[in-house]
Amino acid sequence: TKLPEGDVVLICQAGGRSAKALAQAQGAGRKDLRHYAPGTGGWRARGGAVE
């Protein structure tokens, strides 16, 4: 799957898979990516909405 151009935040349930995806994408030359390490579980624990 191709990531869109521009700022992208990678997130998964606990942060591990999105961290691996970030490393892989950065290795392929993407520098405009961010990673939310706490994952969706951490996001929800901080009151963040998930649709």
C-alpha positions in Angstrom: 0.0 0.0 0.0 1.4 3.4 -0.9 1.3 6.1 1.7 0.0 9.5 0.8 2.5 12.4 0.3 2.7 15.0 3.1 2.6 14.6 6.8 1.4 11.1 8.0 1.1 9.8 11.5 1.5 6.0 11.9 -0.4 4.4 14.7 -1.4 0.9 15.8 -2.9 -0.7 18.9 0.2 -0.7 21.1 2.9 1.1 19.0 5.1 -1.8 17.9 3.8 -2.4 14.4 3.7 1.3 13.5 7.3 1.7 14.8 8.4 -1.1 12.4 6.4 0.5 9.6 8.1 3.9 10.3 11.5 2.4 10.2 10.8 0.6 6.9 9.3 3.7 5.3 12.2 5.9 6.5 14.6 3.3 5.0 12.8 3.8 1.7 13.4 7.5 1.9 10.3 9.0 3.5 11.2 11.7 6.0 7.7 13.3 6.5 6.3 10.5 8.7 5.6 10.5 12.5 4.9 7.7 14.9 2.5 7.9 17.8 4.3 5.5 20.2 1.5 5.0 22.8 -0.8 3.5 20.1 -4.5 3.7 20.0 -4.7 2.3 23.6 -2.6 5.2 24.8 -4.6 7.6 22.7 -7.9 6.4 24.3 -6.4 6.4 27.8 -5.7 10.1 27.3 -9.2 10.8 26.2 -8.7 10.8 22.5 -11.6 10.0 20.2 -11.4 6.9 17.9 -13.9 6.5 15.1 
